[in-house]
Amino acid sequence: MNKLMNIFFKILFSLLFSLFFSRCNSNKKNVITLVPYLQSNGKYIYVHINTMVPLKMKDYDDVYFFSDDLGRVVNSDRAFGYLDTNGIEVIPPKFHNAADFSEGLASVQFDGKWGFIDKTGSEVIQFIYDDATSFKDGLACVGKKNKFGFIDKTGKEVISLEYESCENFVEGLAAVKKANKWGFINKSGDLIIPNAYDYVSPFIEGMAEVWEGQKKMWINKKNQIVPEPKQETVIFQENDMFGLKDKFGKIILKPKYEEIRDFHDGLASVNNNYRIGAIDEFGNEIIPLKYEENQSFRELYFDNGFSLVVQNEEHEDTMVTKIFYIDKVGKEYRAIDRSYTNLDFLKELQGRYAQNDLKLLQNSKIKERLIKIMGTKDYETMLSFWMSESPIEIINENYFFAKAFLSHNCCDPYFILMADVSSNLLFVAMKNNGINKFYSEKNAEIPYILKQKINDDGNFNN
């Protein structure tokens, strides 16, 4: 498996893991919109999923989805730490391994042993375990010398370390392994379902999937065999093509796809001729089959409204790999790569003049970007009229604002060059011959603080 596929599945697993536990946590109030993003330099950052604006932070070798309001990161030395939603390292990378925060604590490994820290990085439970899971329902599975049991948040062993393996509690029961067979215990350590199964899954809505050898069954919490839960929509195959039926067997969608994956978040990934899209439970094609299947991208997997996409795209005569997100109506969310002409230098220009002092508009990289969004004609118009100007302003440390006009601070023609430095985005507001025009990179919406500057200026009011 190549490096890119590892990246893809790492992100996908992290997404599903974090979303599962965030959904199980009914007390969670804040929805974190920051997601991992792989840059062209091979380093990771976080971006805001709704805008794809990068978080102001440094690059890392790995970043994981936020859990319990903190994001797990890995530096170039392969040390683990945690960031807050402002991009600040609240717990600097120093651990040899680490899990996400859950219920206020995180299991971390140092010098080969696992313990638990709080959100300040302080040790709460000693580093004495060979293995440890995250806390769930107030308990965590821990292991010493190949024996496993459960501790509470004070570190007290509330269920003795007597099992060969254990899983977290779900719906009041935890799977435990003894004599190479799985069963379930309650939070008091009582054996509720005997150790009789070769494989078990967690209970969901009172039922768990279990295996005896090659025989799969569903049981309830009394260890009674129950019918397999019926899905509202069933995938069926006919003549090597796949379609959909309802739970009564009525055909919803005649077989037309080479592959239909399971439904997640209301959509199922479909594939024809190595092109991937998605359908809803009524068979409507919501996402056209426009994404190319490749070694690192086999399906659209939606959870919490988004799916990851990996595509090989041509850029300046070179094929590059792009990783981005789409929502359930097919809108793409792509971040601006921070390696692309960084605008941080604009912060140093407070009080200077964009043309007289700097010839900023003729800077080759700025010029290229302006022509790309404005076109050569409007760019040259702006350049020719940029005669009188006001000093450059830097607003709230991250917003660049420069304006020019034919007569003193007035009227028509009139131009404003703006930048959101933290997002690496350029904007232009232009008034010429009574016509107002607005330009932005990546079709980004002008930030409110810059809109307010335009409105306060008054020259763009008709």
Backbone hydrogen bonds, N-H to C=O, Kabsch-Sander energy under -0.5 kcal/mol:
donor,donor_aa,acceptor,acceptor_aa,energy
6,N,2,N,-1.9
7,I,3,K,-2.2
8,F,4,L,-2.7
9,F,5,M,-2.7
10,K,6,N,-2.2
11,I,7,I,-2.4
12,L,8,F,-2.8
13,F,9,F,-2.9
14,S,10,K,-2.3
15,L,11,I,-2.7
16,L,12,L,-2.5
17,F,13,F,-2.9
18,S,14,S,-2.5
19,L,15,L,-2.5
20,F,16,L,-2.4
21,F,17,F,-1.9
22,S,18,S,-2.2
23,R,19,L,-2.1
24,C,20,F,-1.7
25,N,21,F,-1.0
26,S,24,C,-1.2
28,K,25,N,-1.5
32,I,30,N,-0.7
35,V,47,V,-2.6
37,Y,45,I,-2.3
39,Q,37,Y,-0.6
39,Q,43,K,-2.9
42,G,39,Q,-1.8
44,Y,60,Y,-3.6
45,I,37,Y,-2.1
47,V,35,V,-2.3
48,H,53,V,-2.3
49,I,33,T,-3.2
49,I,47,V,-0.6
51,T,48,H,-0.8
52,M,48,H,-3.9
55,L,46,Y,-2.9
57,M,55,L,-1.0
60,Y,44,Y,-1.9
61,D,74,V,-1.7
62,D,74,V,-1.5
64,Y,72,R,-2.3
66,F,34,L,-0.6
67,S,70,L,-2.6
70,L,67,S,-1.5
71,G,83,L,-2.6
73,V,81,G,-2.4
74,V,62,D,-2.5
75,N,79,A,-2.2
78,R,75,N,-2.1
80,F,95,F,-2.7
81,G,73,V,-2.2
82,Y,91,I,-2.7
83,L,71,G,-2.6
84,D,88,I,-2.1
87,G,84,D,-2.0
90,V,82,Y,-0.8
90,V,88,I,-1.5
91,I,82,Y,-1.9
94,K,80,F,-2.3
95,F,80,F,-1.9
96,H,109,Q,-2.1
97,N,109,Q,-1.1
99,A,107,S,-2.4
102,S,105,L,-2.9
105,L,102,S,-1.6
106,A,117,I,-1.9
108,V,115,G,-2.2
109,Q,97,N,-2.9
110,F,113,K,-2.8
113,K,110,F,-1.7
114,W,129,Y,-3.4
115,G,108,V,-2.5
116,F,125,I,-2.1
117,I,106,A,-2.1
118,D,122,S,-1.9
121,G,118,D,-1.9
124,V,116,F,-3.0
125,I,116,F,-1.7
128,I,114,W,-1.0
128,I,126,Q,-1.7
129,Y,114,W,-2.0
130,D,143,G,-2.6
131,D,143,G,-1.2
133,T,141,C,-2.5
136,K,139,L,-2.8
139,L,136,K,-1.5
140,A,151,I,-1.9
142,V,149,G,-2.4
143,G,131,D,-2.3
144,K,147,K,-2.5
147,K,144,K,-1.7
148,F,163,Y,-2.6
149,G,142,V,-2.2
150,F,159,I,-2.1
151,I,140,A,-2.2
152,D,156,K,-2.0
155,G,152,D,-1.9
158,V,150,F,-1.0
158,V,156,K,-1.2
159,I,150,F,-1.9
162,E,148,F,-1.2
162,E,160,S,-1.7
163,Y,148,F,-2.4
164,E,177,K,-3.1
165,S,177,K,-0.8
167,E,175,A,-2.2
170,V,173,L,-2.8
173,L,170,V,-1.6
174,A,185,I,-2.3
176,V,183,G,-2.2
177,K,165,S,-2.5
178,K,181,K,-2.8
181,K,178,K,-1.6
182,W,197,Y,-3.5
183,G,176,V,-2.4
184,F,193,I,-2.1
185,I,174,A,-2.3
186,N,190,D,-1.9
189,G,186,N,-2.0
192,I,184,F,-2.2
192,I,190,D,-0.7
193,I,184,F,-2.0
196,A,182,W,-1.5
196,A,194,P,-1.7
197,Y,182,W,-1.9
198,D,211,W,-2.4
199,Y,211,W,-1.1
201,S,209,E,-1.9
204,I,207,M,-3.2
207,M,204,I,-1.3
208,A,219,I,-2.1
210,V,217,M,-2.5
211,W,199,Y,-2.4
212,E,215,K,-2.6
213,G,211,W,-0.5
215,K,212,E,-2.2
216,K,214,Q,-0.6
217,M,210,V,-2.9
218,W,226,V,-0.5
219,I,208,A,-2.3
220,N,224,Q,-1.9
221,K,206,G,-0.5
223,N,220,N,-1.9
226,V,218,W,-2.8
234,V,245,K,-3.4
236,F,243,G,-1.9
238,E,241,M,-3.0
241,M,238,E,-1.5
242,F,257,Y,-3.2
243,G,236,F,-2.5
244,L,253,L,-1.9
245,K,234,V,-2.8
246,D,250,K,-2.6
247,K,232,E,-0.9
249,G,246,D,-2.0
252,I,244,L,-2.6
253,L,244,L,-1.9
256,K,242,F,-2.2
257,Y,242,F,-1.7
258,E,271,N,-1.4
259,E,271,N,-1.1
261,R,269,S,-3.0
264,H,267,L,-2.9
267,L,264,H,-1.7
268,A,279,I,-2.5
269,S,262,D,-0.5
270,V,277,G,-2.0
271,N,259,E,-1.8
272,N,275,R,-2.1
275,R,272,N,-1.7
276,I,291,Y,-3.4
277,G,270,V,-2.1
278,A,287,I,-2.1
279,I,268,A,-2.3
280,D,284,N,-2.1
283,G,280,D,-1.8
286,I,278,A,-1.2
286,I,284,N,-1.2
287,I,278,A,-2.1
290,K,276,I,-0.9
290,K,288,P,-2.2
291,Y,276,I,-1.8
293,E,274,Y,-2.8
294,N,297,F,-2.1
297,F,294,N,-1.5
301,Y,299,E,-0.6
302,F,300,L,-0.5
303,D,306,F,-2.1
306,F,303,D,-1.4
307,S,326,I,-2.2
309,V,324,F,-2.8
311,Q,322,K,-2.6
313,E,311,Q,-0.7
313,E,320,V,-3.2
315,H,318,T,-3.5
318,T,315,H,-1.1
320,V,313,E,-3.4
320,V,318,T,-0.5
322,K,311,Q,-3.5
322,K,320,V,-0.5
324,F,309,V,-2.3
325,Y,333,Y,-1.8
326,I,307,S,-2.1
327,D,331,K,-1.9
328,K,305,G,-0.6
330,G,327,D,-1.7
333,Y,325,Y,-3.3
334,R,332,E,-0.5
336,I,52,M,-0.7
337,D,335,A,-0.6
340,Y,337,D,-2.0
341,T,339,S,-0.9
346,L,343,L,-2.0
347,K,344,D,-1.7
348,E,345,F,-1.5
349,L,346,L,-1.8
350,Q,347,K,-0.5
351,G,392,I,-2.7
352,R,349,L,-2.3
357,D,353,Y,-0.9
358,L,353,Y,-1.4
359,K,355,Q,-0.9
360,L,354,A,-3.3
362,Q,359,K,-1.5
363,N,360,L,-1.5
367,K,363,N,-3.7
368,E,364,S,-2.1
369,R,365,K,-1.7
370,L,366,I,-2.6
371,I,367,K,-2.7
372,K,368,E,-1.6
373,I,369,R,-1.3
374,M,370,L,-2.8
375,G,371,I,-2.1
379,Y,375,G,-2.0
380,E,376,T,-2.7
381,T,377,K,-2.1
382,M,378,D,-2.4
383,L,379,Y,-2.5
384,S,380,E,-2.3
385,F,381,T,-1.7
386,W,382,M,-0.8
386,W,383,L,-0.5
387,M,385,F,-2.4
388,S,405,F,-1.4
390,S,403,K,-1.8
392,I,352,R,-3.3
393,E,401,F,-2.7
395,I,393,E,-0.5
395,I,399,Y,-3.2
398,N,395,I,-1.4
399,Y,395,I,-2.1
400,F,398,N,-0.5
400,F,419,A,-2.4
401,F,393,E,-2.1
402,A,417,L,-2.7
404,A,415,F,-2.4
405,F,388,S,-2.2
406,L,413,P,-1.2
407,S,410,C,-0.8
410,C,407,S,-1.7
414,Y,431,K,-2.4
415,F,404,A,-2.5
416,I,429,A,-2.8
417,L,402,A,-3.3
418,M,416,I,-0.5
418,M,427,F,-2.8
419,A,400,F,-1.9
420,D,425,L,-2.4
421,V,398,N,-2.7
421,V,419,A,-0.9
422,S,398,N,-0.5
423,S,420,D,-0.6
424,N,420,D,-0.9
424,N,421,V,-0.7
425,L,420,D,-1.8
427,F,418,M,-2.7
428,V,439,Y,-2.1
429,A,416,I,-2.4
430,M,437,K,-3.0
431,K,414,Y,-3.0
432,N,435,I,-2.0
435,I,432,N,-1.5
436,N,434,G,-0.5
437,K,430,M,-2.9
439,Y,428,V,-2.9
441,E,426,L,-1.8
443,N,440,S,-1.2
444,A,441,E,-2.1
450,L,447,P,-0.9
451,K,447,P,-2.4
452,Q,448,Y,-2.7
453,K,449,I,-1.2
454,I,450,L,-2.1
455,N,451,K,-2.7
456,D,452,Q,-2.8
457,D,453,K,-1.7
458,G,454,I,-1.4
461,N,458,G,-1.3
462,N,460,F,-0.5
